[in-house]
Amino acid sequence: MKGVRHFPGFLAITLVCLIVLYAPLLVVTVYSFNGSTSITQWGGFSWRWYIDVFTGPEAPRFGLAARNSLTIAVLAATAATIIATAASLAMVRGGKFRGRNASFALINLPLMVPEIVTAVAMLIFFTMIGIKTGYGTILIAHIAFCIPFAYLPIAARLQGIEPFYEEAARDLYASRARAFAHVLLPLMAPGVISGWLLAFIISLDDFIITNFVKGAGMETLPTAIFGSVKQGIKPNIMAISTLMLLASASLVTLSWLINRKGQRSP
């Protein structure tokens, strides 16, 4: 049986997709080192715009936005991972129960619903119950949105762990809590870490939901970048975008490596 790469046109279609997806990112990365103030004319290699990100006139604004993004991402990823771990235990180890399929669909709903719909629904919900938009509403929205991203690697890891590990611990008179803490959780650790990293990067990079529920005077790094772009694209924006791209790529790669290592272990 022939592999998919032997189908006519597969290589050409793959190359076109790669170019469309990654050529703009490459252009932004290259021009972030442009010594000129122009975003279209090359003025020689320079680190000036990276220095400007940390010391320029807009540095305080971007610094505050970055701190907001990081703290929200850490809190949202941690809460989403805890909820996703509990959900995966119920779905994978809980056996059959009424509403299991509905629960699975509910957990994965944010993946299937367009993000703009989720953003509008969140805004309407917060408005109806009288919660003032700001840091707290962004955090709540990010937790809800990040749960399925944390759930998938955790559930996949848990499905690969045979139940006899826990059964052996229970046979040795370990309580259910101790069997989980000392046997199951260490085995689940690669999936849990991978899920946390994915949830973290999803929260860190999110713009659409954040822009709807952030309220006036509250900025995260993606919304601060968008606000600056509306006034004109500046070279320092390319530098910030490149730094975010590097952080995202590094965390996604780390998540993949951890998850891959976990799949090889028992």
C-alpha contacts under 8 A as a table, 3 or more apart, distances in Angstrom:
res1	aa1	res2	aa2	distance
2	K	6	H	6.31
3	G	6	H	5.70
3	G	7	F	7.65
4	V	7	F	5.68
4	V	10	F	7.50
5	R	10	F	5.80
5	R	11	L	6.76
6	H	10	F	7.14
7	F	10	F	5.63
8	P	11	L	7.86
9	G	12	A	5.25
9	G	13	I	6.13
10	F	13	I	5.27
10	F	14	T	6.09
11	L	14	T	5.07
11	L	15	L	6.18
12	A	15	L	5.18
12	A	16	V	6.24
13	I	16	V	5.13
13	I	17	C	6.18
14	T	17	C	5.18
14	T	18	L	6.17
15	L	18	L	5.09
15	L	19	I	6.12
16	V	19	I	5.15
16	V	20	V	6.14
17	C	20	V	5.19
17	C	21	L	6.05
18	L	21	L	5.18
18	L	22	Y	5.82
18	L	23	A	7.65
19	I	22	Y	5.41
19	I	23	A	5.09
20	V	23	A	5.96
20	V	24	P	7.41
21	L	24	P	7.04
21	L	25	L	7.74
22	Y	25	L	5.16
22	Y	26	L	6.20
23	A	26	L	5.02
23	A	27	V	6.23
24	P	27	V	5.06
24	P	28	V	6.25
25	L	28	V	5.18
25	L	29	T	6.17
26	L	29	T	5.07
26	L	30	V	6.13
27	V	30	V	5.22
27	V	31	Y	6.12
28	V	31	Y	5.33
28	V	32	S	6.09
28	V	238	M	5.67
28	V	241	S	7.69
28	V	242	T	7.01
29	T	32	S	5.26
29	T	33	F	7.34
29	T	238	M	6.86
29	T	239	A	7.33
29	T	241	S	7.97
29	T	242	T	5.47
30	V	33	F	5.83
30	V	34	N	7.22
31	Y	34	N	4.84
31	Y	39	I	6.82
31	Y	40	T	7.99
31	Y	42	W	7.48
31	Y	235	P	7.39
31	Y	238	M	7.03
32	S	49	W	6.81
32	S	50	Y	7.81
32	S	235	P	6.06
32	S	236	N	7.06
32	S	238	M	4.94
32	S	239	A	4.74
32	S	242	T	7.19
33	F	44	G	7.90
33	F	45	F	5.44
33	F	46	S	5.09
33	F	47	W	5.78
33	F	48	R	7.61
33	F	49	W	7.12
33	F	239	A	7.56
34	N	37	T	7.74
34	N	39	I	7.85
34	N	42	W	5.84
34	N	43	G	5.72
34	N	44	G	5.76
34	N	45	F	5.38
34	N	46	S	5.73
34	N	47	W	7.88
34	N	235	P	7.68
35	G	42	W	7.18
35	G	43	G	4.81
35	G	44	G	5.13
35	G	45	F	5.61
35	G	46	S	4.75
35	G	47	W	7.48
35	G	48	R	6.77
35	G	49	W	7.97
36	S	39	I	7.53
36	S	41	Q	7.06
36	S	42	W	6.37
36	S	43	G	4.47
36	S	44	G	7.18
37	T	234	K	7.63
37	T	235	P	6.53
38	S	41	Q	5.57
38	S	42	W	7.58
38	S	234	K	7.95
38	S	235	P	7.32
39	I	42	W	7.81
39	I	233	I	7.62
39	I	234	K	6.95
39	I	235	P	6.08
46	S	49	W	7.65
47	W	50	Y	5.48
47	W	51	I	6.39
48	R	51	I	5.11
48	R	52	D	6.02
49	W	52	D	4.71
49	W	53	V	6.21
49	W	235	P	6.38
49	W	236	N	4.86
49	W	239	A	6.11
50	Y	53	V	5.16
50	Y	54	F	7.03
50	Y	236	N	6.77
50	Y	239	A	5.63
50	Y	240	I	7.52
51	I	54	F	5.53
51	I	55	T	6.04
51	I	56	G	7.38
52	D	55	T	5.01
52	D	56	G	4.27
52	D	57	P	7.81
52	D	59	A	7.25
52	D	236	N	6.65
53	V	56	G	5.86
53	V	58	E	7.20
53	V	59	A	5.48
53	V	62	F	7.68
53	V	236	N	6.15
53	V	239	A	7.37
53	V	240	I	6.93
54	F	59	A	5.14
54	F	63	G	7.69
55	T	58	E	7.98
55	T	59	A	5.63
56	G	59	A	5.22
57	P	60	P	7.35
58	E	61	R	5.46
58	E	62	F	6.31
59	A	62	F	5.21
59	A	63	G	5.78
60	P	63	G	4.96
60	P	64	L	6.15
61	R	64	L	5.39
61	R	65	A	6.26
61	R	224	A	7.84
62	F	65	A	4.97
62	F	66	A	5.96
62	F	221	L	6.54
62	F	224	A	6.78
63	G	66	A	5.07
63	G	67	R	6.26
64	L	67	R	5.13
64	L	68	N	6.25
64	L	219	E	7.91
64	L	220	T	7.90
65	A	68	N	5.10
65	A	69	S	6.17
65	A	219	E	5.29
65	A	220	T	4.31
65	A	221	L	4.74
65	A	224	A	6.65
66	A	69	S	5.01
66	A	70	L	6.11
66	A	220	T	6.20
66	A	221	L	5.08
67	R	70	L	5.15
67	R	71	T	6.11
67	R	220	T	7.90
68	N	71	T	5.41
68	N	72	I	6.02
68	N	219	E	7.27
68	N	220	T	5.61
68	N	221	L	7.69
69	S	72	I	5.32
69	S	73	A	5.93
69	S	203	S	7.83
69	S	204	L	5.66
69	S	220	T	5.01
69	S	221	L	6.05
70	L	73	A	5.07
70	L	74	V	6.12
70	L	204	L	6.58
71	T	74	V	5.21
71	T	75	L	6.19
72	I	75	L	5.25
72	I	76	A	5.79
72	I	135	Y	7.96
72	I	138	I	7.69
72	I	139	L	5.80
72	I	203	S	7.45
72	I	204	L	7.71
73	A	76	A	5.15
73	A	77	A	5.79
73	A	142	H	7.91
73	A	199	A	7.77
73	A	200	F	5.07
73	A	201	I	7.32
73	A	203	S	5.05
73	A	204	L	5.32
74	V	77	A	5.30
74	V	78	T	6.09
74	V	200	F	6.19
75	L	78	T	5.20
75	L	79	A	6.16
75	L	139	L	7.48
76	A	79	A	5.28
76	A	80	A	5.89
76	A	139	L	6.00
76	A	140	I	7.56
76	A	142	H	5.88
76	A	143	I	4.70
76	A	146	C	7.39
76	A	199	A	7.56
76	A	200	F	7.20
76	A	203	S	7.10
77	A	80	A	5.10
77	A	81	T	5.90
77	A	143	I	6.83
77	A	146	C	6.90
77	A	150	A	7.86
77	A	196	W	5.47
77	A	197	L	7.46
77	A	199	A	4.92
77	A	200	F	4.88
77	A	203	S	7.36
78	T	81	T	5.18
78	T	82	I	6.30
78	T	196	W	6.57
79	A	82	I	5.24
79	A	83	I	6.30
79	A	143	I	6.45
80	A	83	I	5.18
80	A	84	A	5.89
80	A	143	I	5.22
80	A	144	A	7.13
80	A	146	C	5.96
80	A	147	I	4.71
80	A	150	A	6.62
80	A	196	W	7.81
80	A	199	A	7.24
81	T	84	A	4.91
81	T	85	T	5.92
81	T	147	I	6.72
81	T	150	A	5.51
81	T	151	Y	7.18
81	T	192	V	6.95
81	T	195	G	6.56
81	T	196	W	5.67
81	T	199	A	7.59
82	I	85	T	5.17
82	I	86	A	6.36
83	I	86	A	5.22
83	I	87	A	6.12
83	I	147	I	7.00
84	A	87	A	4.93
84	A	88	S	5.99
84	A	147	I	5.73
84	A	148	P	7.15
84	A	150	A	5.95
84	A	151	Y	4.60
84	A	154	I	7.40
85	T	88	S	5.15
85	T	89	L	6.27
85	T	151	Y	6.71
85	T	154	I	6.52
85	T	155	A	7.73
85	T	192	V	7.30
86	A	89	L	5.22
86	A	90	A	6.38
87	A	90	A	5.13
87	A	91	M	6.08
87	A	151	Y	7.47
88	S	91	M	5.02
88	S	92	V	5.71
88	S	93	R	7.68
88	S	151	Y	6.54
88	S	154	I	6.75
88	S	155	A	5.04
88	S	158	L	7.50
89	L	92	V	5.39
89	L	93	R	5.18
89	L	94	G	6.49
89	L	155	A	7.72
89	L	158	L	7.79
90	A	93	R	5.62
90	A	94	G	4.43
90	A	95	G	7.70
91	M	94	G	5.56
91	M	95	G	7.09
91	M	100	R	7.14
91	M	104	F	7.55
92	V	95	G	6.77
92	V	155	A	6.98
92	V	158	L	7.13
92	V	159	Q	6.57
94	G	97	F	7.66
96	K	100	R	6.81
97	F	100	R	5.65
99	G	102	A	5.07
99	G	103	S	5.98
100	R	103	S	5.05
100	R	104	F	6.24
101	N	104	F	5.10
101	N	105	A	6.24
102	A	105	A	5.08
102	A	106	L	6.09
103	S	106	L	4.99
103	S	107	I	6.19
104	F	107	I	5.23
104	F	108	N	6.40
105	A	108	N	5.26
105	A	109	L	5.84
106	L	109	L	5.03
107	I	110	P	7.49
107	I	147	I	7.18
107	I	148	P	5.86
108	N	111	L	5.52
108	N	112	M	6.93
108	N	148	P	5.27
109	L	112	M	5.26
109	L	113	V	6.10
109	L	148	P	7.93
110	P	113	V	5.35
110	P	114	P	7.67
110	P	115	E	7.43
110	P	118	T	7.26
110	P	144	A	8.00
110	P	145	F	5.88
110	P	148	P	7.06
111	L	114	P	7.72
111	L	148	P	7.00
113	V	117	V	6.75
113	V	118	T	6.89
114	P	117	V	5.40
114	P	118	T	6.65
115	E	118	T	5.02
115	E	119	A	6.15
115	E	208	I	6.99
115	E	209	I	7.00
116	I	119	A	4.98
116	I	120	V	6.23
116	I	208	I	6.45
116	I	209	I	6.97
117	V	120	V	5.22
117	V	121	A	6.07
118	T	121	A	5.08
118	T	122	M	6.06
118	T	209	I	7.17
119	A	122	M	5.16
119	A	123	L	6.26
119	A	208	I	6.72
119	A	209	I	4.47
119	A	210	T	7.77
119	A	212	F	6.01
119	A	213	V	7.34
120	V	123	L	5.14
120	V	124	I	6.18
120	V	209	I	7.92
120	V	212	F	6.98
121	A	124	I	5.17
121	A	125	F	6.06
122	M	125	F	5.06
122	M	126	F	6.19
122	M	141	A	6.77
122	M	213	V	7.22
123	L	126	F	5.29
123	L	127	T	6.12
123	L	212	F	6.41
123	L	213	V	5.65
124	I	127	T	5.10
124	I	128	M	6.06
125	F	128	M	5.17
125	F	129	I	6.38
126	F	129	I	5.43
126	F	130	G	6.02
126	F	131	I	5.15
126	F	132	K	7.28
126	F	133	T	7.32
126	F	137	T	7.49
127	T	130	G	5.09
127	T	131	I	6.18
127	T	132	K	7.47
128	M	131	I	7.90
131	I	137	T	7.69
132	K	137	T	7.61
132	K	215	G	7.79
133	T	136	G	7.18
133	T	137	T	5.45
133	T	138	I	7.66
133	T	213	V	5.68
133	T	214	K	5.62
133	T	215	G	4.77
134	G	137	T	5.51
134	G	138	I	6.37
134	G	213	V	6.81
134	G	214	K	4.67
134	G	215	G	5.03
134	G	216	A	7.51
134	G	218	M	6.11
135	Y	138	I	5.31
135	Y	139	L	6.29
135	Y	214	K	6.58
135	Y	218	M	7.01
136	G	139	L	5.08
136	G	140	I	6.25
137	T	140	I	5.13
137	T	141	A	6.04
137	T	213	V	6.16
137	T	214	K	6.87
138	I	141	A	5.17
138	I	142	H	6.02
138	I	209	I	7.82
138	I	210	T	5.86
138	I	213	V	5.91
138	I	214	K	5.82
139	L	142	H	5.16
139	L	143	I	6.17
140	I	143	I	5.22
140	I	144	A	6.41
141	A	144	A	5.30
141	A	145	F	6.17
141	A	209	I	7.33
141	A	210	T	7.96
141	A	213	V	7.91
142	H	145	F	4.99
142	H	146	C	5.86
142	H	203	S	5.96
142	H	209	I	7.89
143	I	146	C	5.27
143	I	147	I	6.29
144	A	147	I	5.71
145	F	148	P	7.15
146	C	149	F	5.33
146	C	150	A	6.43
146	C	199	A	5.11
146	C	202	I	6.81
146	C	203	S	6.92
147	I	150	A	5.28
147	I	151	Y	5.96
147	I	199	A	7.28
148	P	151	Y	4.75
148	P	152	L	6.14
149	F	152	L	5.86
149	F	153	P	7.60
149	F	195	G	6.47
149	F	198	L	6.24
149	F	199	A	5.71
150	A	153	P	6.32
150	A	154	I	6.56
150	A	192	V	7.51
150	A	194	S	7.61
150	A	195	G	3.85
150	A	196	W	5.88
150	A	198	L	6.41
150	A	199	A	5.56
151	Y	154	I	5.23
151	Y	155	A	5.86
151	Y	195	G	6.58
152	L	155	A	5.32
152	L	156	A	6.07
152	L	195	G	7.30
153	P	156	A	4.99
153	P	157	R	6.08
153	P	191	G	5.20
153	P	192	V	7.26
153	P	194	S	6.57
153	P	195	G	5.55
153	P	259	N	7.41
154	I	157	R	5.19
154	I	158	L	6.16
154	I	188	M	7.04
154	I	191	G	4.42
154	I	192	V	5.32
154	I	194	S	7.67
154	I	195	G	6.13
155	A	158	L	5.00
155	A	159	Q	6.10
155	A	191	G	7.69
156	A	159	Q	5.24
156	A	160	G	6.64
156	A	191	G	7.45
157	R	160	G	5.27
157	R	161	I	6.82
157	R	188	M	6.19
157	R	190	P	7.58
157	R	191	G	5.31
157	R	259	N	7.97
157	R	262	G	7.36
157	R	263	Q	6.98
158	L	161	I	5.29
158	L	188	M	6.17
158	L	191	G	7.77
159	Q	162	E	7.57
160	G	263	Q	7.49
160	G	266	P	7.93
161	I	187	L	7.45
161	I	266	P	6.77
162	E	165	Y	6.50
163	P	166	E	5.64
163	P	167	E	6.38
164	F	167	E	4.68
164	F	168	A	5.86
165	Y	168	A	5.27
165	Y	169	A	6.48
165	Y	183	V	7.01
165	Y	184	L	7.46
166	E	169	A	5.08
166	E	170	R	6.21
166	E	179	A	5.93
166	E	180	F	7.38
166	E	183	V	6.62
166	E	184	L	6.62
167	E	170	R	5.03
167	E	171	D	6.09
168	A	171	D	5.02
168	A	172	L	6.40
169	A	172	L	5.12
169	A	173	Y	6.74
169	A	174	A	5.54
169	A	179	A	5.73
169	A	183	V	7.45
170	R	173	Y	5.08
170	R	174	A	4.85
170	R	175	S	6.42
170	R	176	R	7.04
170	R	179	A	6.69
171	D	174	A	7.22
174	A	177	A	7.96
174	A	178	R	5.81
174	A	179	A	5.78
175	S	178	R	5.17
175	S	179	A	6.03
176	R	179	A	5.12
176	R	180	F	6.21
177	A	180	F	5.16
177	A	181	A	6.13
178	R	181	A	4.99
178	R	182	H	5.75
178	R	183	V	7.73
179	A	182	H	5.49
179	A	183	V	5.31
179	A	184	L	6.52
180	F	183	V	5.56
180	F	184	L	4.69
180	F	185	L	5.65
181	A	184	L	6.42
181	A	185	L	5.40
181	A	186	P	7.40
182	H	185	L	6.53
182	H	186	P	6.63
183	V	186	P	5.90
183	V	187	L	6.61
184	L	187	L	5.22
184	L	188	M	6.13
185	L	188	M	4.87
185	L	189	A	5.99
186	P	189	A	5.04
187	L	190	P	7.36
187	L	266	P	7.61
188	M	191	G	5.54
188	M	192	V	6.15
189	A	192	V	4.94
189	A	193	I	5.97
189	A	262	G	7.97
190	P	193	I	5.27
190	P	194	S	6.01
190	P	258	I	5.62
190	P	259	N	5.56
190	P	261	K	7.43
190	P	262	G	5.08
191	G	194	S	5.01
191	G	195	G	5.95
191	G	258	I	7.63
191	G	259	N	5.80
191	G	262	G	6.94
192	V	195	G	5.08
192	V	196	W	6.13
193	I	196	W	5.05
193	I	197	L	6.20
193	I	255	S	7.33
193	I	258	I	7.48
194	S	197	L	5.20
194	S	198	L	6.28
194	S	254	L	7.85
194	S	255	S	4.51
194	S	256	W	7.07
194	S	258	I	6.22
194	S	259	N	5.87
195	G	198	L	5.17
195	G	199	A	6.12
195	G	255	S	7.57
196	W	199	A	5.13
196	W	200	F	5.98
197	L	200	F	4.98
197	L	201	I	6.24
197	L	251	L	6.40
197	L	252	V	7.28
197	L	255	S	6.01
198	L	201	I	5.33
198	L	202	I	6.14
198	L	251	L	7.58
198	L	252	V	6.70
198	L	255	S	6.84
199	A	202	I	5.14
199	A	203	S	6.15
200	F	203	S	5.26
200	F	204	L	6.04
201	I	204	L	4.91
201	I	205	D	6.04
201	I	248	S	6.15
201	I	251	L	7.05
201	I	252	V	7.69
202	I	205	D	5.42
202	I	206	D	5.97
203	S	206	D	5.28
205	D	222	P	6.52
206	D	209	I	6.75
206	D	210	T	6.48
206	D	222	P	6.98
207	F	210	T	5.17
207	F	211	N	5.80
207	F	222	P	5.62
207	F	223	T	6.18
208	I	211	N	5.27
208	I	212	F	6.57
209	I	212	F	5.34
209	I	213	V	6.41
210	T	213	V	5.39
210	T	214	K	5.48
210	T	220	T	7.81
210	T	223	T	7.56
211	N	214	K	5.68
211	N	215	G	7.94
211	N	223	T	6.39
212	F	215	G	7.47
214	K	218	M	5.78
214	K	219	E	7.05
215	G	218	M	6.01
219	E	223	T	5.91
219	E	224	A	5.84
220	T	223	T	5.41
220	T	224	A	6.01
221	L	224	A	5.03
221	L	225	I	6.13
222	P	225	I	5.16
222	P	226	F	6.25
223	T	226	F	4.94
223	T	227	G	6.13
224	A	227	G	5.06
224	A	228	S	6.34
225	I	228	S	5.18
225	I	229	V	6.15
225	I	237	I	6.70
226	F	229	V	5.06
226	F	230	K	6.35
227	G	230	K	5.39
227	G	231	Q	7.10
228	S	231	Q	5.41
228	S	232	G	6.73
228	S	233	I	7.25
228	S	237	I	7.75
229	V	232	G	4.94
229	V	233	I	4.91
229	V	234	K	7.36
229	V	237	I	7.62
230	K	233	I	7.53
233	I	237	I	6.84
234	K	237	I	5.47
234	K	238	M	7.11
235	P	238	M	5.18
235	P	239	A	6.65
236	N	239	A	4.96
236	N	240	I	6.32
237	I	240	I	5.11
237	I	241	S	6.05
238	M	241	S	5.00
238	M	242	T	6.06
239	A	242	T	5.09
239	A	243	L	6.30
240	I	243	L	5.11
240	I	244	M	6.26
241	S	244	M	5.10
241	S	245	L	6.04
242	T	245	L	4.93
242	T	246	L	6.09
243	L	246	L	5.09
243	L	247	A	6.20
244	M	247	A	5.05
244	M	248	S	6.06
245	L	248	S	5.13
245	L	249	A	6.04
246	L	249	A	5.21
246	L	250	S	6.03
247	A	250	S	5.17
247	A	251	L	6.19
248	S	251	L	5.29
248	S	252	V	6.08
249	A	252	V	5.21
249	A	253	T	6.02
250	S	253	T	5.18
250	S	254	L	6.09
251	L	254	L	4.96
251	L	255	S	6.04
252	V	255	S	5.05
252	V	256	W	6.20
253	T	256	W	5.08
253	T	257	L	6.18
254	L	257	L	5.11
254	L	258	I	6.13
255	S	258	I	5.23
255	S	259	N	6.07
256	W	259	N	5.14
256	W	260	R	5.96
257	L	260	R	5.05
257	L	261	K	6.08
258	I	261	K	5.12
258	I	262	G	6.12
259	N	262	G	5.00
259	N	263	Q	6.28
260	R	263	Q	5.19
260	R	264	R	6.67
261	K	264	R	5.33
261	K	265	S	6.66
262	G	265	S	5.25
262	G	266	P	7.93
263	Q	266	P	7.54
